[in-house]
Amino acid sequence: MALTYEEIFDQLLDFTEGMAKSGVTTFDLANVMSRFVVELSYDTAPNTQHATTLLLTAITDRMERDITRSAEDE
């Protein structure tokens, strides 16, 4: 049975929390993970345009979520 988006996200969160407990700084972890995701996207996507779209969509979704939260707080 394949994992759902939420299950994959939760497992990655557990992994990153474990890394933080072992002394890895948040900045270093975020830096390595972001570079890993870029490499993974470009290595596995059907083409570079698709990889770029995946990455930009993730960034845009986060920005929209932050903007929405900020507007709700005002």
SERO-4910 file (N, C-alpha, C, O; in steps of 0.05 Angstrom, whole numbers):
BEGIN
 pado doro    nc1    nc2    nc3   cac1   cac2   cac3    cc1    cc2    cc3    oc1    oc2    oc3
  Met    A     17    -24      0      0      0      0     18     25      0     36     27     16
  Ala    A     12     44    -17     28     68    -20     21     87      3     -2     88     12
  Leu    A     41    102     11     36    123     31     22    147     20     25    153     -4
  Thr    A      6    160     36     -8    184     28     11    208     31     33    205     43
  Tyr    A      4    230     20     19    255     23     24    261     52     47    267     60
  Glu    A      3    259     68      5    266     97     24    246    111     40    255    128
  Glu    A     23    221    104     41    201    117     70    206    110     88    204    127
  Ile    A     75    212     84    102    218     76    112    243     90    135    244    100
  Phe    A     96    264     91    103    289    105    109    284    134    129    293    145
  Asp    A     92    268    147     96    262    176    122    247    181    136    252    200
  Gln    A    128    228    163    153    213    166    177    230    162    197    228    177
  Leu    A    176    248    143    198    267    139    201    286    163    223    293    171
  Leu    A    178    295    174    179    312    197    192    297    221    208    309    235
  Asp    A    184    272    225    197    256    246    227    254    242    242    256    261
  Phe    A    235    250    217    264    248    211    278    274    217    299    274    230
  Thr    A    267    297    209    280    322    214    280    329    244    300    341    253
  Glu    A    260    321    259    260    325    288    283    308    300    296    317    319
  Gly    A    286    284    290    308    267    300    335    279    294    353    278    311
  Met    A    338    291    271    363    304    264    368    328    282    391    332    291
  Ala    A    348    343    288    350    366    306    359    357    334    375    370    347
  Lys    A    348    335    343    355    325    370    384    315    371    396    314    392
  Ser    A    395    308    347    422    298    347    442    321    344    466    317    343
  Gly    A    432    346    344    450    369    344    452    385    318    467    404    317
  Val    A    438    376    298    439    390    273    424    417    276    402    417    287
  Thr    A    435    439    266    421    464    268    398    466    249    398    452    228
  Thr    A    378    481    255    355    485    238    363    495    211    354    486    190
  Phe    A    381    515    211    390    526    185    404    505    168    398    503    144
  Asp    A    423    490    180    437    470    164    418    449    154    420    440    131
  Leu    A    399    440    170    380    420    161    363    431    139    358    417    119
  Ala    A    353    456    141    336    467    120    352    471     94    342    466     73
  Asn    A    377    479     97    395    483     74    399    456     59    396    455     35
  Val    A    406    435     74    411    409     61    385    398     49    385    388     27
  Met    A    363    400     65    338    389     55    328    403     30    318    390     11
  Ser    A    331    429     29    322    444      5    338    436    -19    328    433    -41
  Arg    A    365    434    -16    382    426    -38    376    397    -46    377    390    -70
  Phe    A    370    380    -27    363    352    -33    337    351    -49    336    336    -69
  Val    A    317    367    -42    292    367    -56    296    377    -85    284    367   -104
  Val    A    313    397    -88    318    407   -115    331    385   -132    323    380   -155
  Glu    A    352    372   -121    365    351   -136    346    328   -142    345    318   -165
  Leu    A    330    320   -122    311    299   -127    291    306   -148    284    290   -165
  Ser    A    281    331   -148    261    340   -167    272    339   -196    260    329   -214
  Tyr    A    296    349   -199    308    350   -226    317    323   -235    317    317   -259
  Asp    A    325    305   -216    334    278   -224    311    260   -231    315    241   -246
  Thr    A    287    265   -220    265    246   -224    242    257   -241    226    241   -251
  Ala    A    241    283   -246    219    293   -262    224    286   -292    246    281   -300
  Pro    A    202    285   -307    205    278   -335    222    297   -351    235    290   -371
  Asn    A    223    322   -342    240    342   -355    244    365   -336    232    367   -315
  Thr    A    263    383   -343    270    405   -325    247    424   -321    244    436   -299
  Gln    A    230    428   -341    207    446   -338    188    435   -317    177    451   -300
  His    A    183    410   -317    166    397   -297    178    400   -269    164    407   -250
  Ala    A    204    396   -266    217    399   -241    215    427   -230    209    432   -207
  Thr    A    219    446   -248    217    474   -240    189    481   -231    185    495   -211
  Thr    A    169    471   -245    141    475   -238    135    464   -211    121    476   -194
  Leu    A    144    439   -205    140    427   -179    151    445   -156    137    450   -136
  Leu    A    175    454   -160    188    470   -139    175    497   -136    170    506   -113
  Leu    A    169    511   -158    156    537   -156    127    535   -145    118    553   -131
  Thr    A    113    513   -151     87    509   -140     88    506   -110     71    517    -95
  Ala    A    108    491   -100    111    488    -71    116    514    -58    105    520    -36
  Ile    A    134    530    -70    140    557    -58    116    575    -59    110    588    -39
  Thr    A    102    575    -81     78    592    -84     56    584    -64     44    602    -52
  Asp    A     52    558    -60     32    549    -41     39    559    -13     21    567      2
  Arg    A     64    557     -6     72    566     21     68    597     24     58    606     44
  Met    A     76    612      4     72    641      4     43    648      7     36    666     23
  Glu    A     26    635     -8     -3    640     -6    -14    634     21    -31    648     32
  Arg    A     -5    612     33    -14    604     60     -5    625     80    -21    633     98
  Asp    A     20    635     78     29    656     96     14    682     93      8    695    112
  Ile    A      8    689     68     -7    714     63    -35    712     74    -45    731     86
  Thr    A    -48    689     71    -74    685     81    -74    687    112    -92    700    123
  Arg    A    -55    674    124    -54    675    154    -49    703    163    -60    712    183
  Ser    A    -32    718    149    -25    745    157    -50    763    155    -55    780    172
  Ala    A    -66    759    134    -90    775    129   -111    768    151   -125    786    160
  Glu    A   -112    743    159   -131    735    180   -124    747    207   -141    752    224
  Asp    A    -98    751    212    -88    761    237    -93    791    240    -92    802    262
  Glu    A    -98    805    218   -101    834    219   -129    842    227   -135    866    228
***
